[in-house]
Amino acid sequence: EYTDGNALIPRNSWVIVRRIPAGGVKVTGKTCVTSQTEPVRGTSKAIDASPASLSLAQLAKTANLAEANASEEDKIRAMMIQSSREYDPTNYMKKPLGPPPSSHTCHRCRKPGHSIKNCPTNGDESSGSVSRMKKSTGIPRTFLVEVKDPNTEGVRLTKTGKYAIPCLNVEAYARGKKEKPPFLPEEPSSSSSDDPIPDEILCLICKEIMTDAAIIPCCGNSYCDECIRTALLESEEHRCPECHQTGVSPDALVANKCLRRV
């Protein structure tokens, strides 16, 4: 037996370790408590102290089924009833509609107080069909002008059941549509296409208006940047097309800022 915790244990030896509490081992005996029930006078059955189990209808209304006093089968049935309660067809049945609001206007006879299903002109062929009126949804009230005649051109129905026309439509209908007669000659345009183009903005190579004008340093003439570069690169001695000077490098070209602004 080793009592010293710092003692050295020989190699290849077996040691059995036992942990003992600091206060020593206390022997305690196990006690069993049994509950006894006394029989009721005149009967041989014992009194059941547990509460009565809940019915299935009560379980369906219970939120915490885990702690409910019922069998597992009843709890499962109650859980299925609770999970399918929201999908009961009775929740999706159409409810009878009440009378429409006072601002509602019938789309058939254009009179308030009833819906189109209860319109008194239903089945009356002499009344004729009335075109459905557009609503003023999305148009601010300040842009609407109230009118009394529902047959006014461009009239719209507001959410309060009144008739109104947008302000822009009122001004347009007041001016009327002005159509140009087809037999009148066309007015000549202010800018005439026959005006000659100045020679200062024409390229000496392509004879068109210069694009990205560039100045060649030898003679000071202006060309299109692409035209003069192509002409210099295609010639063997980099010869200027105007003064015929040789050795002109395309990198020596200078941008003509004045003509590029035109």
C-alpha positions in Angstrom: 0.0 0.0 0.0 1.3 3.4 -1.0 0.4 6.2 1.4 2.8 8.8 0.0 1.6 10.5 -3.2 5.2 11.2 -4.3 6.4 7.6 -3.9 8.0 6.0 -7.0 6.3 2.9 -8.3 8.5 0.1 -9.8 8.4 -0.4 -13.5 6.1 -3.2 -14.9 4.1 -3.4 -11.7 0.3 -3.5 -11.2 -1.4 -1.0 -9.0 -5.0 -0.9 -7.8 -6.2 2.7 -7.2 -9.1 3.5 -4.9 -10.4 7.0 -4.3 -11.5 7.7 -0.7 -13.3 10.9 0.3 -11.5 13.2 2.6 -14.0 12.7 5.4 -13.9 8.9 5.1 -16.4 6.4 3.9 -19.8 6.5 5.5 -22.0 3.5 5.5 -25.6 4.4 4.8 -28.4 2.0 4.5 -31.0 2.3 1.8 -34.6 2.9 2.9 -37.6 2.1 0.9 -40.8 4.0 1.4 -44.0 2.3 0.4 -47.3 3.9 0.3 -50.3 2.1 1.6 -53.9 2.8 1.0 -56.5 1.9 3.4 -59.7 0.3 2.0 -62.9 2.2 2.3 -65.5 0.8 4.6 -67.8 -1.5 2.8 -65.6 -1.9 -0.2 -62.4 -3.7 -1.0 -61.1 -1.2 -3.6 -58.4 1.4 -2.8 -58.9 5.1 -3.4 -57.2 6.4 -6.6 -55.6 9.7 -5.7 -54.8 10.6 -9.4 -57.2 12.9 -11.2 -59.6 11.6 -13.9 -58.2 11.5 -17.4 -59.3 14.2 -19.9 -61.7 13.4 -22.7 -60.7 13.8 -26.4 -62.7 17.1 -26.7 -60.9 18.6 -23.7 -57.5 17.4 -25.1 -58.2 19.1 -28.4 -58.4 22.4 -26.5 -55.3 21.8 -24.3 -52.1 23.6 -25.3 -49.6 21.4 -23.4 -50.4 17.9 -24.4 -47.2 16.5 -22.9 -48.3 17.1 -19.3 -52.0 16.3 -19.9 -53.4 13.3 -18.0 -54.5 11.1 -20.9 -53.3 8.1 -22.8 -50.7 8.3 -25.6 -53.3 7.4 -28.2 -55.6 10.2 -27.1 -52.8 12.7 -27.1 -51.9 11.7 -30.6 -55.5 12.0 -31.8 -55.7 15.5 -30.1 -52.5 16.5 -31.8 -53.8 15.5 -35.2 -57.0 17.5 -34.5 -55.1 20.6 -33.5 -52.8 20.4 -36.5 -55.6 20.1 -39.0 -57.9 22.7 -37.4 -56.6 25.6 -39.5 -57.4 23.6 -42.7 -61.0 22.8 -41.8 -63.2 23.4 -44.8 -65.6 25.5 -42.6 -62.9 28.2 -42.3 -62.9 28.6 -46.1 -66.6 28.8 -46.8 -67.9 32.0 -48.3 -69.6 34.1 -45.8 -72.8 35.9 -46.8 -72.0 39.5 -47.8 -73.9 42.3 -46.2 -75.1 45.5 -47.9 -72.5 47.4 -49.8 -71.2 50.7 -48.4 -72.8 54.0 -49.2 -70.0 55.0 -51.5 -70.4 51.9 -53.7 -71.9 52.4 -57.1 -73.5 49.7 -59.2 -71.5 49.1 -62.4 -74.7 48.2 -64.3 -77.1 51.1 -63.6 -74.5 53.5 -62.1 -76.7 54.1 -59.0 -75.5 53.7 -55.4 -77.1 51.6 -52.7 -76.8 48.1 -54.2 -74.4 45.7 -55.9 -74.5 44.5 -59.4 -75.9 41.1 -58.3 -78.9 42.8 -56.7 -79.4 45.4 -59.4 -83.1 45.9 -60.2 -82.2 46.1 -64.0 -81.0 42.5 -64.0 -83.0 40.5 -66.6 -84.4 43.7 -68.1 -83.4 43.8 -71.8 -84.8 47.2 -72.3 -82.3 48.8 -69.9 -79.4 47.8 -72.2 -75.8 47.3 -71.2 -73.7 50.1 -69.7 -70.0 50.2 -70.2 -68.0 49.7 -67.1 -66.6 53.0 -65.8 -62.9 53.4 -65.0 -61.8 54.2 -61.4 -59.6 57.1 -60.4 -57.1 54.9 -58.6 -53.6 56.4 -58.5 -54.7 60.0 -59.4 -54.4 62.5 -56.5 -57.6 64.4 -55.5 -56.0 67.7 -56.4 -55.8 66.6 -60.0 -59.5 65.7 -60.3 -62.4 68.0 -61.2 -65.8 66.7 -59.9 -68.7 66.5 -62.4 -72.3 65.5 -62.1 -73.0 64.0 -65.4 -71.7 60.3 -65.6 -71.9 60.5 -69.4 -69.2 63.2 -69.6 -66.2 62.2 -71.8 -63.3 60.9 -69.8 -65.2 60.6 -66.5 -63.9 58.4 -63.8 -65.5 57.0 -60.6 -63.9 58.0 -57.3 -63.8 55.8 -54.2 -66.5 58.0 -52.6 -68.9 57.1 -55.4 -68.7 60.5 -57.2 -67.7 61.3 -60.8 -64.6 63.3 -61.6 -62.3 64.1 -64.6 -58.6 64.7 -64.4 -57.5 68.3 -64.8 -55.4 67.6 -67.9 -58.3 66.0 -69.6 -60.6 69.0 -68.9 -58.1 71.3 -70.5 -57.6 69.0 -73.5 -61.4 68.6 -74.1 -61.8 72.4 -73.8 -59.3 73.1 -76.5 -60.4 70.3 -78.7 -58.4 68.3 -81.2 -56.8 70.3 -84.0 -56.1 68.1 -87.0 -53.9 69.3 -89.8 -55.5 69.1 -93.2 -53.8 66.7 -95.5 -53.8 69.0 -98.5 -51.6 71.8 -96.8 -48.0 71.9 -98.0 -45.4 71.0 -95.5 -43.6 73.9 -93.8 -40.0 74.3 -94.9 -37.5 73.4 -92.3 -35.4 76.2 -90.8 -32.1 74.5 -91.6 -31.6 74.0 -95.3 -29.6 71.0 -96.5 -28.3 72.9 -99.6 -26.0 75.1 -97.6 -22.4 74.4 -98.6 -20.0 72.9 -96.1 -16.9 75.1 -95.4 -13.6 73.7 -96.8 -11.9 74.3 -93.5 -13.7 71.3 -91.9 -13.4 68.9 -94.8 -10.7 66.3 -94.8 -8.2 66.6 -97.8 -8.1 62.8 -98.2 -11.8 61.6 -97.8 -13.4 64.9 -98.7 -15.8 64.6 -95.8 -16.3 66.4 -92.5 -13.2 65.6 -90.4 -13.5 63.1 -87.5 -11.0 63.6 -84.7 -9.1 66.3 -86.6 -5.3 66.0 -86.4 -2.6 68.4 -87.7 0.5 67.1 -89.6 3.6 69.0 -88.5 5.3 69.3 -91.9 2.8 71.5 -93.7 0.2 72.2 -90.9 -2.8 70.8 -92.8 -5.6 69.1 -90.9 -6.9 65.6 -91.7 -9.0 62.9 -90.1 -6.9 61.2 -87.6 -7.6 57.8 -89.1 -7.1 59.0 -92.7 -3.7 60.6 -92.2 -2.4 57.7 -90.1 -3.4 55.2 -92.8 -1.9 57.3 -95.5 1.5 57.6 -93.7 1.6 53.9 -92.8 0.8 52.7 -96.3 3.5 54.8 -97.9 7.0 53.3 -97.7 8.8 56.5 -96.8 6.0 58.0 -94.6 5.4 60.7 -97.2 3.0 63.5 -96.6 0.0 63.4 -99.1 0.1 67.3 -99.5 3.7 68.5 -99.3 5.3 65.1 -100.1 7.8 65.4 -97.3 9.2 62.1 -96.2 10.0 60.7 -92.8 6.8 62.0 -91.1 6.0 59.7 -88.2 2.4 59.1 -87.2 3.3 59.7 -83.6 4.2 63.3 -84.5 0.5 64.2 -85.3 -1.1 66.8 -83.1 -4.8 67.0 -82.2 -6.6 70.0 -83.7 -8.7 71.0 -80.6 -10.4 73.9 -82.4 -11.9 71.7 -85.1 -12.8 68.9 -82.7 -15.0 71.3 -80.8 -17.0 72.2 -83.9 
